[in-house]
Amino acid sequence: MRTAPEDTTFVLKIFILFTELVEYISMAISSDHYSLVCAIDFGTTFSGIAYSLKREYRDDPMRITVYDWSAPSSVQISYKTPTTILLDSKRKFVAFGYEAESKYAEFAEDEEHDDYFYCRRFKMLLYDTLRKGVERLTMNTKIKDITEKKEMLAIDIFSLSIKYFRDLMVYTVDKKGIGVKTTDIRWVLTVPAMWSDPAKQFMTEAAQKAGISRDKLMLALEPEAASIYCSRLPLAKLEGAGVLGVFEAGKKYLVLDAGGGTVDITVHEVTKDNNLKELEKASGGDWGGTSVDNDYKKKLMEVVGDDFMEDFRLKYTGEYIELFRDFEMKKRTPLSENQTMVTMRMPGMLSGFYEERKDRKLREAIKNSIYNKSMRWEGDKLRITPAFFKNFFSLACVGIVDHVRDLLLEKLKYHKIDTILMVGGFSESPILQKRIREEFPLPHHRVVVPNEAGLAVLKGAVLFGHNPNIISERVAKYSYGIASFEKFDHTIHKKEKKDNKYCKDVFDVHVRKGSRLVFNDEIKSKKEYEPNRDDQMVMDFDVYLSEEEDFPKYVTDPGCQYLGTLSVDLPKPVKGKKRGVFICMIFGGTELCVKAVNRSNNAETSATFNFLGNQP
């Protein structure tokens, strides 16, 4: 299926006006009721959507339709579109993906682009938002456009992007006559497994702002989704030595999900009932495909100069985009054994613009650079030695290899894991595949790569939407607790923590790091809390987490971080009765959830997390 290249956005806008009116008057439907699952794989570099009908899933779970994009002739990838958005001067949606790139390039060539807001690869803003030195993620966090002169709220950028995919799916369902109401669609949004709780909540808020009902939304962890998909694939679609038995009951394997921005790593074991359980908490780093792009860009800038590259980006935006689009294709192309040079097709204006600005030819700049033995200019092409081309991958490969080695040979050595499952768009890189196979060779390890590794997350997210309890167990990444008071005991409490008769800043633990978490288990963390005042109608708690192996005693201990707040409604006071609530943090799913029950009447009461507020 292909979209009409130019009028897609306009048709979508007209169609969505009608569907939104229909939805407005529709009654709310239980989240258990759905007819179709649609997954949105919101990636750093590329994004896509896929779907399957519930009735078709029952007959053939692997019958999944992936949306096919109208890509430029120079692009080999059509099952995903660039994570790029274009807004007008009033910050209204104009286009997304390839269409956004082409429209902005046209505006730039006609010098009509100054008022537009053009933003790409913005997902990394949400990466590891709890690290020290990283600005805390809030609803007021902003994103700058490609010029870095204009900015707008990140929540608006993400919600407009998600709304584009939502509207496109609704339009597709109607156009194909599938016969599914919008209220009967279950939506699955993919997120990296190592993302923080604030980042996950941010995506949930963005999806709701985009018009996706909370009770129809699920988050799927990317490496888990890929693992689910691969475990259901026929062996013929898995590449690697000795793939037979990879997904038999009792088998353990490492999932290496290499995407555009991050590399997510989890370890799974196949259970007797053919589900999956996590053996090691999710981990990883920013070693994705964009780190290769950044190194390529860095070396080009060392030759032509930072100022020139910036001028070229702003004046010839379309050709600047094409420059790195061609490199993206080369990253996925195998190098032959006897290949002497890698040829990069360069934008037509690059050489002339350089000569105009620098008063010398680009060929001379390359000859006089420190890379004169590794690259040369021929005609309108850049020729690079294979060794130098491979060097662009060095930082990413070293980061991935070191981390995998630490897991397999140290943290998980007693599990005797011998299989590495490579998924994600960056895993399609022959250079990365070769490096992993060299570092973890047979007979001790086997590297398995599914056909179309870049689609594993997207298709797996669809399967997850149909059966979310397929991941039966996970491992707690952190210790979670609530800042609380307890009766002061001078034999165990610090003197400076005394507050009247109580000890303050106590880390009241709800789950310990490394705990086995069964899907939707709400028993382990059940705790009782009482209000400080009789007239109190809401209890607000500060929630903390710790990365330390031993959970902290106080929320002020090293390694303890403020996560956000938890607000719980209290029942009206009744004379002679103590008020209180039982709070259960529900772990084992893809998101941290909470349930609160009034002690006086055993009725469930409202309880909500807010991880996106400013730290007190």
C-alpha positions as CSV (number, residue, x, y, z in Angstrom):
1,M,0.0,0.0,0.0
2,R,1.4,3.4,-0.9
3,T,0.2,6.9,-0.1
4,A,-0.6,9.6,-2.5
5,P,2.6,11.6,-2.3
6,E,1.5,15.2,-2.3
7,D,-2.1,15.3,-1.1
8,T,-2.0,12.8,1.7
9,T,-1.9,15.4,4.5
10,F,-4.7,17.5,3.1
11,V,-7.0,14.4,2.6
12,L,-6.1,13.3,6.1
13,K,-7.1,16.7,7.6
14,I,-10.5,16.6,6.0
15,F,-11.2,13.0,6.9
16,I,-10.1,13.4,10.5
17,L,-12.4,16.4,11.1
18,F,-15.3,14.0,10.4
19,T,-13.9,11.1,12.4
20,E,-13.2,13.3,15.4
21,L,-16.8,14.4,15.5
22,V,-18.0,10.8,15.4
23,E,-15.6,9.9,18.3
24,Y,-16.8,12.8,20.3
25,I,-20.3,11.4,20.4
26,S,-19.2,7.8,20.9
27,M,-19.6,6.1,24.2
28,A,-16.4,4.9,26.1
29,I,-15.6,1.3,25.5
30,S,-13.7,-1.1,27.8
31,S,-10.0,-1.5,27.0
32,D,-10.7,-5.3,26.7
33,H,-12.9,-4.7,23.7
34,Y,-10.9,-4.2,20.5
35,S,-11.1,-5.3,16.9
36,L,-7.7,-4.1,15.7
37,V,-4.2,-3.5,17.1
38,C,-2.1,-0.7,15.6
39,A,1.5,-0.3,16.7
40,I,3.5,2.9,16.3
41,D,7.2,2.4,16.3
42,F,8.4,5.9,17.1
43,G,12.1,5.8,16.4
44,T,15.0,8.2,16.6
45,T,15.8,8.1,12.9
46,F,12.8,6.3,11.3
47,S,9.3,5.6,12.4
48,G,6.5,3.4,11.1
49,I,3.1,1.8,11.8
50,A,1.7,-1.7,11.5
51,Y,-1.5,-3.4,12.3
52,S,-3.5,-6.6,12.4
53,L,-7.1,-7.5,13.0
54,K,-8.1,-9.5,16.1
55,R,-10.0,-12.1,14.0
56,E,-6.9,-12.6,11.7
57,Y,-4.6,-12.8,14.7
58,R,-6.5,-15.8,16.0
59,D,-6.0,-17.6,12.7
60,D,-2.5,-16.4,11.9
61,P,-0.6,-14.2,14.5
62,M,2.0,-13.4,11.9
63,R,-0.4,-11.8,9.5
64,I,0.7,-8.3,10.1
65,T,0.3,-5.4,7.7
66,V,3.1,-2.8,7.6
67,Y,2.4,0.6,6.2
68,D,4.4,1.2,3.0
69,W,5.6,4.7,2.5
70,S,6.1,6.7,-0.7
71,A,9.9,7.2,-0.5
72,P,12.2,9.2,-2.8
73,S,13.8,7.2,-5.6
74,S,17.2,7.5,-3.8
75,V,15.9,5.7,-0.8
76,Q,15.8,1.9,-0.3
77,I,13.7,2.0,2.8
78,S,9.9,2.2,2.3
79,Y,8.6,0.5,5.4
80,K,9.5,3.4,7.6
81,T,9.6,7.2,7.2
82,P,12.1,9.7,8.8
83,T,11.2,11.0,12.3
84,T,10.9,14.5,11.0
85,I,8.1,17.0,11.4
86,L,7.3,20.3,9.7
87,L,5.1,23.0,11.2
88,D,4.0,26.4,9.9
89,S,4.6,29.9,11.3
90,K,1.6,29.4,13.7
91,R,3.0,26.0,14.8
92,K,0.3,24.1,13.0
93,F,1.0,20.7,11.5
94,V,2.2,20.7,7.8
95,A,3.8,17.3,7.1
96,F,5.8,14.4,8.6
97,G,8.5,12.1,7.3
98,Y,9.7,12.1,3.7
99,E,6.9,14.6,2.9
100,A,8.2,17.0,5.6
101,E,11.8,16.7,4.2
102,S,10.8,17.4,0.6
103,K,8.5,20.3,1.5
104,Y,11.0,22.0,3.7
105,A,13.7,21.6,1.1
106,E,11.4,23.3,-1.5
107,F,10.8,26.2,0.9
108,A,14.5,26.5,1.6
109,E,15.3,26.6,-2.1
110,D,12.8,29.4,-2.6
111,E,14.0,31.1,0.6
112,E,10.5,30.8,2.1
113,H,11.5,28.5,5.0
114,D,12.4,31.1,7.8
115,D,8.9,31.0,9.4
116,Y,8.6,27.2,9.4
117,F,9.5,24.9,12.3
118,Y,11.5,21.9,11.1
119,C,12.6,19.3,13.6
120,R,14.2,15.9,13.2
121,R,15.5,13.1,15.3
122,F,14.0,14.6,18.5
123,K,13.3,11.3,20.3
124,M,16.7,11.3,22.0
125,L,15.5,14.3,24.1
126,L,13.8,11.7,26.3
127,Y,16.9,9.5,26.7
128,D,18.0,8.8,30.3
129,T,16.3,11.8,31.8
130,L,17.3,10.8,35.3
131,R,21.1,11.0,34.7
132,K,23.0,13.6,36.6
133,G,23.7,16.7,34.5
134,V,20.7,16.0,32.3
135,E,17.8,18.6,32.6
136,R,14.8,17.1,34.2
137,L,12.0,16.2,31.8
138,T,8.8,18.2,32.5
139,M,5.7,19.2,30.6
140,N,7.5,22.5,30.0
141,T,10.6,21.0,28.3
142,K,11.2,22.6,24.9
143,I,12.7,21.5,21.6
144,K,14.7,23.6,19.2
145,D,14.2,23.4,15.4
146,I,16.9,22.8,12.9
147,T,18.0,26.4,13.0
148,E,18.3,26.2,16.8
149,K,16.7,29.7,16.9
150,K,13.1,28.7,17.3
151,E,11.7,26.4,20.0
152,M,8.4,25.0,21.2
153,L,7.1,22.7,23.9
154,A,8.3,19.1,23.4
155,I,5.0,17.7,24.4
156,D,3.4,19.5,21.4
157,I,6.0,18.2,19.0
158,F,5.6,14.6,20.2
159,S,1.8,14.7,20.4
160,L,1.5,16.2,16.8
161,S,3.8,13.4,15.6
162,I,1.8,10.7,17.3
163,K,-1.5,12.3,16.0
164,Y,-0.2,12.1,12.5
165,F,0.2,8.3,12.8
166,R,-3.1,8.0,14.6
167,D,-4.9,9.9,11.9
168,L,-3.1,8.0,9.1
169,M,-4.2,4.7,10.7
170,V,-7.8,5.9,11.0
171,Y,-7.8,7.0,7.4
172,T,-6.3,3.7,6.3
173,V,-8.9,1.7,8.1
174,D,-11.7,3.7,6.4
175,K,-10.1,3.7,3.0
176,K,-9.5,-0.1,2.9
177,G,-13.0,-0.7,4.2
178,I,-11.8,-2.8,7.1
179,G,-15.0,-2.0,9.1
180,V,-13.4,-1.1,12.4
181,K,-14.5,1.9,14.5
182,T,-11.8,4.2,15.8
183,T,-12.9,3.3,19.3
184,D,-12.3,-0.4,18.6
185,I,-8.5,0.2,17.9
186,R,-6.0,-0.8,20.5
187,W,-2.9,1.4,20.2
188,V,0.7,0.3,21.1
189,L,3.5,2.8,21.3
190,T,7.1,1.5,21.4
191,V,9.6,2.9,23.9
192,P,13.2,1.8,24.8
193,A,13.3,-0.6,27.7
194,M,15.9,1.5,29.5
195,W,13.9,4.7,29.4
196,S,13.0,6.3,32.7
197,D,9.6,6.4,34.2
198,P,9.2,10.1,33.4
199,A,10.1,9.5,29.8
200,K,7.4,6.7,29.6
201,Q,4.8,9.0,31.2
202,F,5.8,11.7,28.8
203,M,5.0,9.5,25.8
204,T,1.7,8.5,27.4
205,E,0.7,12.1,27.9
206,A,1.7,12.9,24.3
207,A,-0.4,10.1,23.0
208,Q,-3.5,11.2,25.1
209,K,-3.0,14.7,23.8
210,A,-2.9,13.2,20.3
211,G,-6.4,11.8,20.8
212,I,-5.6,8.3,21.9
213,S,-7.7,7.3,24.9
214,R,-5.6,6.1,27.9
215,D,-7.6,2.9,28.2
216,K,-6.8,2.1,24.6
217,L,-3.1,2.7,24.9
218,M,-0.2,0.3,25.7
219,L,3.5,0.9,25.9
220,A,5.7,-1.9,24.4
221,L,9.4,-2.1,25.4
222,E,11.3,-2.2,22.1
223,P,13.7,-5.2,22.8
224,E,10.8,-7.2,24.3
225,A,8.6,-6.6,21.2
226,A,11.4,-7.7,19.0
227,S,12.0,-10.8,21.1
228,I,8.3,-11.7,20.9
229,Y,8.3,-11.4,17.1
230,C,11.5,-13.4,16.6
231,S,10.2,-16.2,19.0
232,R,7.2,-16.6,16.6
233,L,9.2,-16.5,13.4
234,P,9.7,-19.7,11.3
235,L,13.4,-20.8,11.4
236,A,13.7,-20.1,7.7
237,K,13.5,-16.3,8.4
238,L,16.3,-16.4,11.0
239,E,19.9,-16.0,9.9
240,G,22.7,-17.5,12.0
241,A,24.6,-20.7,12.7
242,G,22.5,-23.3,14.4
243,V,19.3,-21.4,14.8
244,L,17.4,-24.7,15.6
245,G,16.3,-24.7,19.2
246,V,16.8,-21.0,19.8
247,F,13.3,-20.5,21.1
248,E,12.6,-23.9,22.8
249,A,11.4,-24.0,26.4
250,G,14.2,-23.3,28.8
251,K,16.4,-21.5,26.2
252,K,18.1,-18.3,27.3
253,Y,19.3,-15.6,24.9
254,L,20.4,-12.0,24.8
255,V,18.4,-9.5,22.8
256,L,20.6,-6.8,21.2
257,D,18.2,-4.1,19.9
258,A,20.3,-1.6,18.0
259,G,18.2,1.3,16.9
260,G,18.9,4.8,15.5
261,G,19.6,6.5,18.8
262,T,20.0,3.8,21.5
263,V,21.0,0.2,21.9
264,D,18.7,-1.6,24.3
265,I,19.7,-5.0,25.7
266,T,17.6,-7.5,27.6
267,V,18.0,-11.2,28.4
268,H,15.1,-13.6,28.0
269,E,14.2,-17.2,28.9
270,V,11.5,-19.1,27.1
271,T,9.0,-20.5,29.6
272,K,7.2,-23.9,29.4
273,D,4.0,-22.2,28.2
274,N,6.0,-20.5,25.4
275,N,6.0,-17.1,27.1
276,L,9.1,-15.1,27.9
277,K,10.6,-13.9,31.2
278,E,13.3,-11.4,31.7
279,L,16.5,-12.6,33.4
280,E,18.4,-9.3,33.7
281,K,17.2,-5.8,33.9
282,A,17.2,-3.8,30.7
283,S,20.4,-1.8,30.0
284,G,22.2,-0.2,27.1
285,G,23.5,3.2,25.9
286,D,23.5,5.8,23.2
287,W,25.5,3.7,20.7
288,G,22.8,3.6,18.0
289,G,23.2,4.3,14.3
290,T,23.1,8.1,14.8
291,S,26.5,7.9,16.6
292,V,27.9,6.6,13.3
293,D,26.3,9.5,11.4
294,N,27.7,11.9,14.0
295,D,31.2,10.6,13.5
296,Y,30.9,10.9,9.7
297,K,29.6,14.4,10.1
298,K,32.4,15.3,12.5
299,K,35.1,14.2,10.1
300,L,33.5,16.1,7.2
301,M,33.4,19.2,9.3
302,E,37.1,18.7,10.1
303,V,37.8,19.0,6.4
304,V,35.4,21.8,5.3
305,G,35.0,23.6,8.7
306,D,32.2,23.9,11.2
307,D,31.1,27.3,9.8
308,F,30.8,26.1,6.3
309,M,28.8,23.0,7.2
310,E,26.4,25.2,9.2
311,D,26.0,27.6,6.3
312,F,25.4,24.8,3.9
313,R,22.8,23.3,6.2
314,L,20.9,26.5,6.4
315,K,21.1,27.6,2.8
316,Y,20.8,24.2,1.0
317,T,18.8,22.3,3.5
318,G,17.4,19.8,1.0
319,E,20.9,18.9,-0.3
320,Y,22.1,18.7,3.3
321,I,19.4,16.2,4.0
322,E,20.3,14.2,0.9
323,L,24.0,14.1,2.0
324,F,23.2,12.1,5.1
325,R,20.4,10.2,3.5
326,D,22.9,8.6,1.1
327,F,25.2,7.8,4.0
328,E,22.2,6.0,5.7
329,M,21.9,3.7,2.7
330,K,25.7,3.0,2.6
331,K,25.5,2.0,6.3
332,R,23.3,-0.9,5.3
333,T,25.3,-2.0,2.2
334,P,27.8,-4.8,2.6
335,L,31.4,-4.2,1.7
336,S,32.8,-6.7,-0.8
337,E,36.1,-8.5,0.0
338,N,38.0,-6.9,-2.9
339,Q,36.4,-3.4,-2.6
340,T,39.0,-0.7,-2.7
341,M,36.8,2.4,-2.1
342,V,33.4,3.4,-0.8
343,T,31.7,5.9,-3.1
344,M,29.5,8.6,-1.5
345,R,27.2,10.5,-3.8
346,M,27.5,14.2,-2.8
347,P,25.0,17.1,-3.3
348,G,25.6,19.0,-6.5
349,M,25.9,22.4,-4.8
350,L,28.4,21.3,-2.2
351,S,31.6,21.7,-4.2
352,G,30.6,25.0,-5.8
353,F,29.3,26.5,-2.6
354,Y,32.6,25.6,-0.8
355,E,34.7,27.2,-3.5
356,E,32.5,30.3,-3.3
357,R,32.8,30.6,0.5
358,K,36.4,29.4,0.9
359,D,38.0,30.6,-2.4
360,R,39.5,27.2,-3.0
361,K,38.4,23.9,-4.4
362,L,37.0,21.2,-2.2
363,R,39.4,18.7,-3.7
364,E,42.3,20.8,-2.4
365,A,40.8,21.0,1.1
366,I,40.6,17.2,1.2
367,K,44.2,16.8,-0.1
368,N,45.5,19.2,2.6
369,S,43.5,17.5,5.4
370,I,44.7,14.9,7.9
371,Y,42.5,12.4,6.0
372,N,44.1,12.8,2.6
373,K,45.1,9.1,2.6
374,S,41.6,8.0,3.5
375,M,39.4,10.1,1.2
376,R,39.5,11.9,-2.1
377,W,37.2,14.0,-4.3
378,E,36.4,12.6,-7.8
379,G,34.0,14.5,-10.0
380,D,31.0,15.0,-7.8
381,K,31.6,12.1,-5.5
382,L,33.6,11.4,-2.3
383,R,35.7,8.3,-2.4
384,I,36.5,6.8,1.0
385,T,38.7,3.8,1.9
386,P,36.8,0.8,3.4
387,A,39.0,1.0,6.5
388,F,38.2,4.7,7.0
389,F,34.5,3.9,6.4
390,K,34.5,1.2,9.1
391,N,36.2,3.6,11.4
392,F,32.9,5.6,11.6
393,F,31.4,2.7,13.4
394,S,34.2,2.3,16.0
395,L,32.7,4.2,18.9
396,A,29.3,2.5,18.5
397,C,30.8,-1.0,18.1
398,V,33.2,-0.6,21.1
399,G,30.3,0.6,23.3
400,I,28.1,-2.3,22.3
401,V,30.8,-5.0,22.5
402,D,32.1,-3.9,25.9
403,H,28.6,-3.9,27.3
404,V,27.6,-7.3,25.9
405,R,30.9,-8.8,27.1
406,D,30.3,-7.5,30.6
407,L,26.9,-9.0,30.6
408,L,27.7,-12.4,29.1
409,L,31.1,-13.0,30.8
410,E,30.5,-11.3,34.2
411,K,26.9,-10.5,35.3
412,L,25.3,-13.5,33.5
413,K,28.1,-16.0,33.3
414,Y,26.2,-18.5,35.5
415,H,23.3,-18.5,33.1
416,K,25.5,-19.8,30.2
417,I,23.8,-17.8,27.5
418,D,25.2,-18.7,24.1
419,T,22.8,-16.8,21.7
420,I,22.7,-13.2,20.7
421,L,19.6,-12.1,18.9
422,M,20.3,-8.9,16.8
423,V,17.3,-6.7,16.0
424,G,16.6,-3.1,15.2
425,G,17.5,-0.9,12.2
426,F,21.2,-0.5,13.1
427,S,21.4,-4.3,13.4
428,E,20.9,-4.5,9.6
429,S,24.4,-3.0,9.3
430,P,26.8,-5.6,7.9
431,I,29.7,-3.9,9.7
432,L,28.0,-4.2,13.1
433,Q,26.9,-7.8,12.4
434,K,30.5,-8.8,11.5
435,R,32.0,-7.1,14.5
436,I,29.6,-8.9,16.9
437,R,30.3,-12.2,15.2
438,E,34.0,-11.6,15.5
439,E,33.9,-10.7,19.1
440,F,31.5,-13.5,20.1
441,P,32.5,-16.4,17.8
442,L,31.4,-19.9,17.5
443,P,31.3,-22.4,19.1
444,H,30.8,-20.5,22.4
445,H,28.2,-18.0,20.9
446,R,25.9,-17.8,18.0
447,V,24.6,-14.6,16.5
448,V,21.1,-14.8,15.1
449,V,19.6,-12.0,12.9
450,P,16.0,-12.1,11.6
451,N,15.2,-11.1,8.0
452,E,14.2,-7.4,8.1
453,A,15.7,-6.9,11.6
454,G,14.5,-3.3,11.4
455,L,10.8,-4.4,11.4
456,A,11.1,-6.8,14.4
457,V,10.2,-4.1,17.0
458,L,7.2,-2.9,14.9
459,K,5.7,-6.3,14.2
460,G,6.5,-7.5,17.7
461,A,4.6,-4.5,19.2
462,V,1.5,-5.6,17.2
463,L,1.8,-9.1,18.7
464,F,2.3,-7.6,22.2
465,G,-0.9,-5.6,21.7
466,H,-2.9,-8.8,21.2
467,N,-1.2,-10.6,24.1
468,P,0.4,-8.2,26.6
469,N,1.0,-10.9,29.3
470,I,3.3,-12.8,26.9
471,I,6.2,-11.3,28.9
472,S,5.4,-13.1,32.2
473,E,8.2,-11.8,34.3
474,R,10.5,-8.8,34.4
475,V,13.4,-7.7,36.7
476,A,13.2,-4.4,38.7
477,K,15.7,-1.9,37.3
478,Y,15.7,0.1,40.6
479,S,14.5,0.1,44.2
480,Y,11.4,2.2,44.5
481,G,10.2,3.8,47.7
482,I,8.2,6.6,49.3
483,A,9.6,9.4,51.5
484,S,8.0,8.6,54.8
485,F,8.1,9.1,58.6
486,E,8.5,6.5,61.2
487,K,8.8,6.6,65.0
488,F,12.2,7.7,65.9
489,D,14.6,5.1,67.4
490,H,17.9,6.5,68.5
491,T,19.5,3.1,68.2
492,I,18.9,2.9,64.4
493,H,18.2,6.4,63.2
494,K,20.5,9.4,62.6
495,K,20.1,12.1,65.1
496,E,19.8,14.8,62.4
497,K,16.8,13.0,61.0
498,K,14.8,13.5,64.1
499,D,11.6,15.5,63.7
500,N,9.7,15.7,67.0
501,K,9.0,12.0,67.8
502,Y,9.5,10.9,64.3
503,C,12.4,10.1,61.9
504,K,12.0,11.9,58.6
505,D,13.2,11.1,55.1
506,V,12.8,7.4,55.5
507,F,13.0,5.4,52.3
508,D,9.9,3.2,52.7
509,V,10.7,0.6,50.1
510,H,8.0,-0.8,47.8
511,V,10.3,-3.0,45.6
512,R,14.0,-3.8,45.7
513,K,16.3,-3.6,42.7
514,G,16.7,-7.0,41.0
515,S,13.4,-8.3,42.3
516,R,11.5,-10.8,40.1
517,L,8.3,-9.0,39.0
518,V,5.3,-11.0,37.8
519,F,3.0,-9.3,35.3
520,N,0.6,-7.0,37.2
521,D,1.6,-8.3,40.6
522,E,0.1,-5.9,43.2
523,I,0.8,-7.9,46.3
524,K,4.5,-7.3,47.0
525,S,4.3,-3.6,47.5
526,K,1.2,-3.2,49.6
527,K,1.8,-0.6,52.3
528,E,-0.5,1.3,54.7
529,Y,-0.3,5.1,55.2
530,E,-2.2,7.5,57.5
531,P,-2.8,11.3,57.1
532,N,-1.2,13.8,59.3
533,R,-4.3,15.9,59.8
534,D,-8.0,15.1,60.4
535,D,-9.1,17.6,57.7
536,Q,-6.7,16.2,55.1
537,M,-8.5,15.1,51.9
538,V,-5.5,14.3,49.7
539,M,-2.2,12.6,50.6
540,D,0.8,13.6,48.5
541,F,3.9,11.4,48.6
542,D,7.3,12.0,47.2
543,V,8.5,8.9,45.3
544,Y,12.2,8.1,45.0
545,L,14.3,5.4,43.3
546,S,17.8,4.1,43.9
547,E,20.2,2.4,41.5
548,E,22.3,1.0,44.4
549,E,22.3,-2.8,44.9
550,D,21.2,-2.3,48.5
551,F,18.2,0.0,48.8
552,P,18.9,3.2,50.8
553,K,17.7,3.9,54.4
554,Y,17.0,7.5,53.7
555,V,15.9,9.3,50.5
556,T,18.9,11.6,50.9
557,D,21.4,8.8,50.7
558,P,23.8,8.7,47.7
559,G,22.3,7.0,44.6
560,C,18.8,8.0,45.6
561,Q,16.9,10.1,43.1
562,Y,13.6,12.0,43.3
563,L,11.2,10.5,40.8
564,G,8.0,12.4,41.3
565,T,4.8,12.6,43.3
566,L,2.0,10.3,44.1
567,S,-1.4,11.8,45.0
568,V,-4.1,9.7,46.8
569,D,-7.6,10.8,47.6
570,L,-8.8,10.2,51.1
571,P,-12.3,9.4,52.4
572,K,-14.3,11.9,54.4
573,P,-13.4,11.7,58.1
574,V,-15.8,9.6,60.3
575,K,-15.8,10.3,64.0
576,G,-14.1,7.5,66.0
577,K,-12.6,5.9,62.9
578,K,-9.0,6.1,61.8
579,R,-8.5,7.0,58.2
580,G,-5.8,5.5,56.0
581,V,-5.0,4.0,52.6
582,F,-3.4,0.9,51.4
583,I,-1.0,1.7,48.5
584,C,0.1,-0.9,46.0
585,M,2.7,0.0,43.4
586,I,2.0,-2.4,40.6
587,F,5.1,-3.8,38.9
588,G,5.8,-6.3,36.2
589,G,4.2,-4.3,33.3
590,T,5.8,-1.9,30.9
591,E,4.8,1.1,33.1
592,L,4.7,1.6,36.8
593,C,1.1,1.7,38.0
594,V,-0.5,2.3,41.4
595,K,-3.7,1.2,43.2
596,A,-5.0,2.7,46.4
597,V,-7.7,1.3,48.7
598,N,-9.4,3.1,51.7
599,R,-8.9,1.3,54.9
600,S,-12.3,2.3,56.3
601,N,-14.5,0.8,53.5
602,N,-12.1,-1.2,51.3
603,A,-13.2,0.9,48.3
604,E,-10.6,1.8,45.7
605,T,-9.8,5.5,45.5
606,S,-8.1,7.8,43.0
607,A,-4.3,7.5,42.9
608,T,-2.1,9.1,40.3
609,F,1.7,9.5,39.7
610,N,3.2,12.7,38.4
611,F,6.8,12.1,37.2
612,L,6.9,15.3,35.1
613,G,6.8,18.0,37.7
614,N,9.8,20.0,38.9
615,Q,11.9,18.6,41.7
616,P,11.0,20.2,45.1
